Amino acid sequence: MTSSAHTREHAIELAAQHYRSGAFLDILGRRVAQRTESQNPECAAALHDYLRDELQPVLQALGFTCRLLDNPLAGKPPLLLAERIEGASLPTLLSYGHGDVTSGQDDLWQDGTAPWQVSVKDGRIYGRGTADNKGQHSINLAALEAVLQARAGKLGFNLKMLFEMSEEVGSPGLEEACREHAQALAADLFLASDGPRVRHDLPTLFLGSRGVCQFRLVLDTGNGSRHSGNWGGIITNPAIVLSHALSSLVSANGQLLLDFLKPAPMSEAVAKLVRELPVGGESFDPQLDPNWGEPGLSTGEKLFGCNTLEVVGLSAGSTVKVIGAIPGRAEMVCQLRFVPGTDWQNLAGHLRAHFDRLGLQDVQVQVEGGYAATRLDPSHPWVGFVSRSVGASLGQPVSILPNLGGTIPNHCFADVLGLPTVWLPHSYPSCKQHAPDEHLLESIVEQGLRAAAGLFWDLGEPALYPAGMLPARREERLATLQD
């Protein structure tokens, strides 16, 4: 007979107690206090220290062997690889997290909160990195510890974890590190936590992410700023030219105008998953515009199944200290978010040819990089396994997204390492990540601890594995173990 101290329910209860006891907030507070801004050159030492002094001792105490990996790109932060191998015949899970954060924006937080200390107000846990990503990987580490305690120091599967410190600046070197250390990172399955749920009260899985390609449009006339009365009407105004360049790409209501920007046709399987998903509508969410974006689609289809072009930066002259001068230079930064099937790698050439046809040869196109779009087949058995596990732990249905609306470096794991990828997010869309007042919801933390503990427990139960979840070689070994 199984002891009550060695059950799934006990593991989940231990994880839940981790929050109720205050231990989670203590640990998260220590991690948030470390100013790991990856955009800030003054924080270079802190990025290294977070891996070496914060995460490595915790992982070693959980039975992991750890080593710091030099970033393949010179001058970029290192990575941490931790592995816990219980048996060569056992399935292996790879997980991931990042310890870097965006700028603290210290002076813009509401009274009673601050970026580098944890504070709890009205069910919200404030602090930079609480949602992205220190809080999320802290939930998974705490759940892992609970399962190890409930199982007397065993998981029943192998686990590898990879942590980086430059996700907020585009994960430079992560793809190269995955290629360089592909053998050390070899696994059967991938699961990690980042990004938001569909809604704060809906447990969610997502199976990939939209890709992103950032590009800059620049027009520098070489004239410098010139008096708008003395020279207006006879010299080029670069702001006007760029405005027309933009209007040739996207309409006034956000609809893409060119075929090379548009997505591949949405499959019915994807449309069925996202068509009725609730998006926004809460008091803390931004106001949605039903007339924005591609016509004839639901909000869910627009957000998760389509491409979008957004202007994220725009400059010409000054709107603060206005002077009566035609600016000599104008530029805008755009991001194309896209689903699989988009020819994003040839975006620069497509844009160049398009602008040339319009007579806009002087508009420079500077592509600044991007990530590929990824999407695991929703029918993959790994998706069903995780969904059933999380649903059983939380007692409610789980929403499944074919891909996140935003972009994360999932291509490193799906494409480079060839793994089936599932993400279990422990945040929600209005968490204000990257902005002042970033926070986690206490309710999601408590659910996240329970969901992750149940999932780590179930991974140690071979009888629960459906056929086809693991590669063939693992299926054969697993069958031997079950016999």
C-alpha positions as CSV (number, residue, x, y, z in Angstrom):
1,M,0.0,0.0,0.0
2,T,1.3,3.5,-0.9
3,S,2.0,5.7,2.1
4,S,0.0,9.0,2.2
5,A,3.4,10.7,2.3
6,H,4.3,9.3,-1.1
7,T,1.3,10.3,-3.2
8,R,0.5,12.8,-5.9
9,E,-1.8,14.6,-3.5
10,H,0.9,14.9,-0.9
11,A,3.3,16.4,-3.5
12,I,0.6,19.0,-4.5
13,E,-0.1,19.8,-0.9
14,L,3.6,20.4,-0.2
15,A,3.8,22.7,-3.2
16,A,0.8,24.7,-2.0
17,Q,2.2,24.9,1.5
18,H,5.3,26.4,0.0
19,Y,3.3,29.5,-0.8
20,R,1.1,29.6,2.3
21,S,4.2,29.4,4.6
22,G,5.7,32.5,3.1
23,A,8.7,30.6,1.8
24,F,7.9,31.4,-1.9
25,L,7.7,35.1,-1.3
26,D,11.0,35.1,0.7
27,I,12.8,33.3,-2.2
28,L,11.2,35.4,-4.9
29,G,12.1,38.6,-2.9
30,R,15.7,37.6,-2.8
31,R,15.7,37.0,-6.6
32,V,13.8,40.1,-7.5
33,A,16.3,42.2,-5.4
34,Q,19.1,41.2,-7.8
35,R,19.1,43.9,-10.5
36,T,19.6,41.7,-13.6
37,E,18.8,44.2,-16.3
38,S,20.2,42.6,-19.5
39,Q,20.0,46.0,-21.4
40,N,22.2,47.7,-18.7
41,P,26.0,47.2,-19.2
42,E,26.4,48.0,-15.5
43,C,24.6,44.8,-14.6
44,A,26.9,42.4,-16.4
45,A,28.3,41.0,-13.1
46,A,24.8,40.6,-11.7
47,L,23.7,38.5,-14.7
48,H,26.6,36.1,-14.0
49,D,26.0,36.1,-10.2
50,Y,22.3,35.2,-10.6
51,L,23.3,32.0,-12.3
52,R,26.3,31.1,-10.1
53,D,25.2,32.3,-6.7
54,E,21.4,32.2,-6.9
55,L,20.3,29.3,-9.1
56,Q,23.3,27.0,-9.0
57,P,23.2,26.3,-5.2
58,V,19.5,25.7,-5.3
59,L,19.8,23.3,-8.2
60,Q,22.7,21.4,-6.6
61,A,20.7,21.0,-3.4
62,L,18.0,19.3,-5.6
63,G,20.5,16.8,-7.0
64,F,21.5,18.5,-10.2
65,T,25.0,18.7,-11.6
66,C,25.6,22.2,-12.9
67,R,28.0,23.9,-15.2
68,L,28.2,27.4,-16.6
69,L,28.4,27.6,-20.3
70,D,30.3,30.4,-22.1
71,N,28.0,32.2,-24.4
72,P,29.1,31.4,-28.0
73,L,28.8,35.1,-28.8
74,A,31.6,37.2,-27.4
75,G,30.7,39.6,-24.6
76,K,27.3,38.1,-24.0
77,P,26.2,36.6,-20.6
78,P,26.8,32.9,-19.8
79,L,24.2,30.2,-19.6
80,L,23.6,27.6,-16.9
81,L,23.1,23.9,-17.7
82,A,21.8,21.7,-14.9
83,E,21.1,18.0,-15.2
84,R,19.6,15.4,-12.9
85,I,20.0,11.9,-14.4
86,E,18.3,9.0,-12.7
87,G,18.7,6.3,-15.3
88,A,19.7,6.0,-19.0
89,S,16.5,4.2,-19.8
90,L,14.3,6.8,-18.3
91,P,12.6,9.6,-20.4
92,T,14.3,13.0,-20.3
93,L,12.6,16.3,-19.9
94,L,14.3,19.6,-20.9
95,S,13.2,22.8,-19.2
96,Y,14.2,26.4,-19.6
97,G,14.0,29.8,-17.8
98,H,15.7,33.2,-17.9
99,G,16.9,35.3,-15.0
100,D,17.3,38.6,-16.8
101,V,14.7,41.4,-16.7
102,T,13.9,44.6,-18.5
103,S,14.7,48.0,-17.2
104,G,13.4,48.7,-13.7
105,Q,11.9,52.1,-14.6
106,D,12.3,52.8,-10.9
107,D,10.6,56.2,-10.7
108,L,7.3,55.2,-12.4
109,W,6.0,52.6,-10.1
110,Q,2.9,53.2,-8.0
111,D,3.2,54.2,-4.3
112,G,4.0,51.3,-2.1
113,T,5.7,49.3,-4.8
114,A,9.2,49.2,-6.3
115,P,11.0,47.2,-9.0
116,W,13.7,45.7,-6.8
117,Q,11.6,44.5,-3.8
118,V,8.6,42.2,-3.6
119,S,5.4,43.7,-2.2
120,V,1.9,42.2,-2.1
121,K,-1.2,44.4,-2.5
122,D,-4.7,43.3,-3.3
123,G,-3.7,39.8,-4.4
124,R,-0.9,41.0,-6.6
125,I,2.8,40.3,-6.1
126,Y,4.8,43.3,-7.4
127,G,8.4,43.5,-8.5
128,R,10.5,43.4,-11.6
129,G,10.8,39.9,-12.8
130,T,7.9,38.5,-10.8
131,A,6.0,37.6,-14.0
132,D,8.9,37.6,-16.4
133,N,10.6,35.2,-15.6
134,K,11.9,34.9,-12.0
135,G,8.5,34.2,-10.6
136,Q,7.7,31.6,-13.2
137,H,10.8,29.6,-12.9
138,S,10.6,29.9,-9.1
139,I,7.2,28.2,-9.2
140,N,8.6,25.3,-11.2
141,L,11.7,24.9,-8.9
142,A,9.4,24.9,-5.8
143,A,7.1,22.3,-7.4
144,L,10.1,20.2,-8.3
145,E,11.3,20.3,-4.7
146,A,7.9,19.2,-3.5
147,V,7.8,16.2,-5.7
148,L,11.3,15.1,-4.7
149,Q,10.3,15.4,-1.1
150,A,7.1,13.4,-1.6
151,R,8.9,10.7,-3.6
152,A,11.8,10.4,-1.1
153,G,14.4,12.0,-3.4
154,K,13.4,10.5,-6.7
155,L,11.6,11.9,-9.8
156,G,11.2,8.8,-11.9
157,F,12.5,10.7,-15.0
158,N,15.6,12.6,-16.0
159,L,15.5,16.4,-16.0
160,K,17.8,19.0,-17.7
161,M,17.4,22.7,-17.2
162,L,18.9,25.5,-19.2
163,F,18.9,29.1,-17.9
164,E,19.9,32.2,-19.9
165,M,20.5,35.8,-18.9
166,S,19.7,37.7,-22.1
167,E,16.2,36.8,-23.2
168,E,15.0,40.4,-22.9
169,V,17.5,41.5,-25.5
170,G,16.7,38.8,-28.0
171,S,18.5,35.8,-26.5
172,P,21.8,36.3,-28.3
173,G,23.8,33.1,-28.3
174,L,21.0,30.8,-27.2
175,E,20.4,29.3,-30.6
176,E,24.2,28.9,-31.1
177,A,24.5,27.3,-27.6
178,C,21.8,24.8,-28.4
179,R,23.6,23.8,-31.5
180,E,27.0,23.6,-29.8
181,H,25.7,21.6,-26.8
182,A,23.0,19.6,-28.6
183,Q,24.2,16.4,-27.2
184,A,24.3,17.7,-23.6
185,L,20.8,19.1,-24.1
186,A,19.4,15.9,-25.7
187,A,16.0,15.1,-24.4
188,D,12.7,13.5,-25.3
189,L,10.3,16.3,-24.3
190,F,10.4,20.0,-23.5
191,L,8.3,22.0,-21.0
192,A,8.9,25.4,-19.6
193,S,7.0,28.4,-18.2
194,D,7.0,31.9,-19.7
195,G,4.4,34.3,-21.2
196,P,0.8,34.7,-20.1
197,R,-2.3,32.6,-19.9
198,V,-5.2,33.4,-22.2
199,R,-6.9,35.1,-19.2
200,H,-6.1,35.3,-15.5
201,D,-8.7,32.6,-14.5
202,L,-8.0,30.2,-17.4
203,P,-5.2,27.6,-17.0
204,T,-3.4,27.6,-20.4
205,L,-0.9,25.7,-22.4
206,F,0.7,27.0,-25.6
207,L,2.6,24.9,-28.1
208,G,4.9,27.5,-29.7
209,S,4.9,31.2,-30.5
210,R,4.4,33.6,-33.3
211,G,7.7,34.7,-34.8
212,V,8.9,38.2,-34.9
213,C,11.1,40.2,-37.3
214,Q,12.0,43.7,-36.3
215,F,13.0,46.2,-39.0
216,R,13.7,49.9,-39.1
217,L,12.7,52.3,-41.9
218,V,15.0,55.3,-42.2
219,L,15.1,58.4,-44.4
220,D,17.9,60.9,-43.9
221,T,17.8,63.7,-46.4
222,G,21.2,65.1,-45.4
223,N,19.7,68.5,-45.1
224,G,19.6,68.6,-41.3
225,S,16.7,70.6,-39.8
226,R,15.6,73.5,-41.9
227,H,13.1,76.3,-41.3
228,S,9.7,75.2,-42.4
229,G,8.7,78.5,-43.8
230,N,11.9,79.3,-45.7
231,W,12.3,75.8,-47.1
232,G,8.8,74.2,-46.8
233,G,7.4,72.9,-50.1
234,I,10.8,72.7,-51.9
235,I,12.7,70.1,-49.8
236,T,11.8,66.6,-48.8
237,N,10.1,66.1,-45.5
238,P,11.2,62.6,-44.4
239,A,8.4,62.3,-41.9
240,I,5.8,62.6,-44.6
241,V,7.6,60.1,-46.9
242,L,7.8,57.5,-44.1
243,S,4.2,58.1,-43.3
244,H,3.3,57.1,-46.9
245,A,5.7,54.2,-46.8
246,L,3.9,52.9,-43.7
247,S,0.5,53.4,-45.2
248,S,1.5,51.2,-48.2
249,L,2.1,48.3,-45.8
250,V,-0.9,48.5,-43.3
251,S,-4.2,50.2,-43.4
252,A,-5.6,52.8,-41.0
253,N,-7.3,50.0,-39.1
254,G,-4.4,47.6,-38.9
255,Q,-5.1,45.4,-41.9
256,L,-2.1,44.1,-43.8
257,L,-2.1,45.2,-47.4
258,L,0.7,43.1,-49.0
259,D,0.7,39.4,-49.7
260,F,4.3,38.9,-48.4
261,L,3.2,40.3,-45.0
262,K,0.1,38.1,-44.7
263,P,-0.1,34.7,-43.0
264,A,-0.6,31.4,-44.7
265,P,-4.2,30.2,-44.6
266,M,-5.3,29.2,-41.2
267,S,-6.1,25.5,-40.8
268,E,-9.5,24.5,-39.4
269,A,-7.7,22.7,-36.5
270,V,-6.0,25.9,-35.5
271,A,-9.1,28.0,-36.0
272,K,-11.2,25.7,-33.9
273,L,-8.7,26.0,-31.0
274,V,-8.6,29.8,-31.0
275,R,-11.9,31.0,-32.5
276,E,-13.8,31.2,-29.3
277,L,-11.0,31.9,-26.9
278,P,-11.9,34.9,-24.6
279,V,-9.4,37.7,-25.0
280,G,-9.5,40.8,-22.7
281,G,-12.7,42.1,-21.3
282,E,-11.5,42.5,-17.7
283,S,-11.3,45.9,-16.0
284,F,-7.6,45.8,-15.9
285,D,-7.2,44.9,-19.7
286,P,-6.8,47.4,-22.5
287,Q,-9.8,48.4,-24.5
288,L,-10.1,46.2,-27.6
289,D,-11.0,47.6,-31.0
290,P,-13.4,45.2,-32.8
291,N,-12.6,47.0,-36.1
292,W,-8.9,46.7,-35.9
293,G,-6.9,44.1,-37.8
294,E,-8.0,41.5,-40.3
295,P,-11.7,41.6,-41.0
296,G,-14.0,38.7,-40.6
297,L,-12.0,37.0,-37.9
298,S,-12.7,36.6,-34.2
299,T,-10.4,38.2,-31.6
300,G,-8.8,34.9,-30.9
301,E,-8.1,34.2,-34.6
302,K,-6.5,37.6,-35.0
303,L,-4.3,37.3,-31.9
304,F,-3.1,33.7,-32.3
305,G,-3.7,32.7,-35.9
306,C,-2.7,35.8,-37.9
307,N,0.2,38.1,-38.7
308,T,0.3,41.7,-37.5
309,L,2.5,44.7,-38.3
310,E,3.1,47.1,-35.4
311,V,5.0,50.4,-35.1
312,V,6.9,50.3,-31.8
313,G,9.0,53.4,-32.3
314,L,8.6,56.6,-34.3
315,S,10.7,59.7,-34.4
316,A,11.1,62.9,-36.4
317,G,11.7,66.3,-34.9
318,S,10.2,66.9,-31.4
319,T,6.7,67.0,-30.1
320,V,7.9,68.3,-26.7
321,K,10.1,71.2,-27.6
322,V,8.5,72.1,-31.0
323,I,10.5,74.2,-33.4
324,G,9.3,75.4,-36.8
325,A,11.7,73.2,-38.8
326,I,11.5,70.4,-41.3
327,P,13.4,67.5,-39.7
328,G,16.3,66.2,-41.6
329,R,15.8,62.6,-40.5
330,A,12.8,60.3,-39.7
331,E,12.8,56.7,-38.7
332,M,10.4,54.1,-37.4
333,V,10.9,50.7,-35.8
334,C,8.4,48.1,-36.9
335,Q,7.7,44.5,-35.8
336,L,6.1,41.9,-37.9
337,R,4.6,39.2,-35.7
338,F,3.9,36.1,-37.8
339,V,2.7,32.5,-37.7
340,P,4.3,29.5,-39.4
341,G,4.4,29.7,-43.2
342,T,5.4,33.4,-43.5
343,D,8.4,34.1,-45.7
344,W,10.0,36.4,-43.0
345,Q,13.6,35.6,-43.8
346,N,13.2,37.4,-47.2
347,L,11.4,40.3,-45.6
348,A,14.2,42.8,-46.4
349,G,14.2,42.0,-50.1
350,H,10.4,42.1,-50.3
351,L,10.2,45.5,-48.6
352,R,13.0,46.9,-50.8
353,A,11.3,45.8,-54.0
354,H,8.0,47.2,-52.8
355,F,9.3,50.6,-51.9
356,D,11.3,50.8,-55.2
357,R,8.1,50.2,-57.1
358,L,6.5,53.1,-55.3
359,G,9.5,55.4,-56.1
360,L,10.6,55.4,-52.4
361,Q,14.2,54.4,-53.2
362,D,15.6,56.7,-50.5
363,V,13.8,54.9,-47.7
364,Q,16.4,52.6,-46.1
365,V,15.3,49.2,-44.8
366,Q,17.3,47.8,-42.0
367,V,16.3,44.3,-40.7
368,E,17.4,43.9,-37.1
369,G,16.8,40.2,-36.6
370,G,14.0,37.9,-35.5
371,Y,12.8,34.5,-34.3
372,A,11.1,31.8,-36.3
373,A,7.5,30.9,-35.7
374,T,6.8,27.5,-34.1
375,R,3.8,25.4,-33.4
376,L,3.5,21.8,-32.2
377,D,0.7,19.8,-33.6
378,P,-2.1,20.1,-31.1
379,S,-2.8,16.4,-31.6
380,H,0.6,15.4,-30.3
381,P,0.3,13.0,-27.3
382,W,2.6,15.2,-25.2
383,V,-0.1,18.0,-25.4
384,G,-2.8,15.6,-24.2
385,F,-0.6,14.3,-21.4
386,V,0.2,17.8,-20.0
387,S,-3.4,19.0,-20.4
388,R,-4.9,16.0,-18.6
389,S,-2.3,16.4,-15.8
390,V,-2.9,20.1,-15.2
391,G,-6.7,19.7,-15.5
392,A,-6.6,16.9,-12.9
393,S,-4.5,19.0,-10.5
394,L,-6.7,22.2,-10.8
395,G,-10.1,20.6,-11.3
396,Q,-10.9,22.7,-14.4
397,P,-10.5,22.6,-18.1
398,V,-7.2,23.8,-19.7
399,S,-7.2,26.2,-22.7
400,I,-4.8,25.1,-25.4
401,L,-3.2,27.7,-27.7
402,P,-1.4,26.5,-30.9
403,N,1.0,29.3,-30.3
404,L,1.5,32.3,-28.1
405,G,0.6,35.7,-29.5
406,G,4.0,37.0,-28.5
407,T,7.4,35.6,-29.2
408,I,9.8,33.5,-27.2
409,P,12.9,31.6,-28.3
410,N,11.0,28.3,-28.8
411,H,12.6,27.7,-32.1
412,C,15.8,26.8,-30.2
413,F,14.1,23.8,-28.7
414,A,11.6,22.9,-31.4
415,D,13.7,23.4,-34.5
416,V,17.4,23.2,-33.3
417,L,16.9,20.4,-30.8
418,G,13.9,18.8,-32.5
419,L,11.7,18.5,-29.4
420,P,7.9,18.6,-28.9
421,T,7.4,21.8,-26.9
422,V,4.7,22.6,-24.4
423,W,4.6,25.8,-22.3
424,L,2.7,26.1,-19.0
425,P,2.5,29.8,-18.3
426,H,2.1,31.2,-14.7
427,S,1.2,34.7,-15.6
428,Y,-1.6,36.6,-17.4
429,P,-1.9,39.3,-20.1
430,S,-2.2,42.3,-17.9
431,C,0.8,41.5,-15.6
432,K,2.5,44.6,-16.9
433,Q,5.7,42.8,-17.8
434,H,8.2,45.3,-19.3
435,A,6.3,48.1,-17.7
436,P,6.1,49.8,-14.3
437,D,4.1,47.8,-11.7
438,E,4.9,44.3,-13.1
439,H,3.2,41.7,-10.9
440,L,2.1,38.1,-10.5
441,L,-1.4,37.2,-9.2
442,E,-1.4,35.2,-6.0
443,S,-4.1,33.0,-7.4
444,I,-2.0,32.1,-10.4
445,V,1.0,31.3,-8.2
446,E,-1.0,29.0,-6.1
447,Q,-2.5,27.3,-9.1
448,G,0.9,27.2,-10.8
449,L,2.5,25.4,-7.9
450,R,-0.2,22.8,-7.9
451,A,-0.2,22.3,-11.6
452,A,3.6,22.0,-11.9
453,A,3.8,19.6,-8.9
454,G,1.1,17.3,-10.4
455,L,2.8,17.4,-13.8
456,F,6.3,16.5,-12.4
457,W,4.7,13.7,-10.4
458,D,2.9,12.3,-13.5
459,L,6.1,12.3,-15.5
460,G,7.4,9.8,-13.0
461,E,4.5,7.5,-13.7
462,P,5.3,5.5,-16.9
463,A,1.9,3.9,-16.9
464,L,0.3,7.3,-17.7
465,Y,2.3,7.8,-20.9
466,P,0.2,7.5,-24.0
467,A,1.6,5.8,-27.1
468,G,3.6,8.1,-29.3
469,M,4.5,10.6,-26.6
470,L,8.1,9.6,-26.6
471,P,10.5,8.8,-29.5
472,A,10.4,5.2,-30.6
473,R,13.5,4.2,-28.7
474,R,12.1,5.5,-25.5
475,E,8.8,3.8,-26.1
476,E,10.6,0.5,-26.3
477,R,12.6,1.1,-23.1
478,L,9.5,2.3,-21.3
479,A,7.5,-0.8,-22.3
480,T,10.4,-2.9,-20.9
481,L,10.2,-1.0,-17.6
482,Q,6.4,-1.4,-17.4
483,D,6.7,-5.1,-18.0
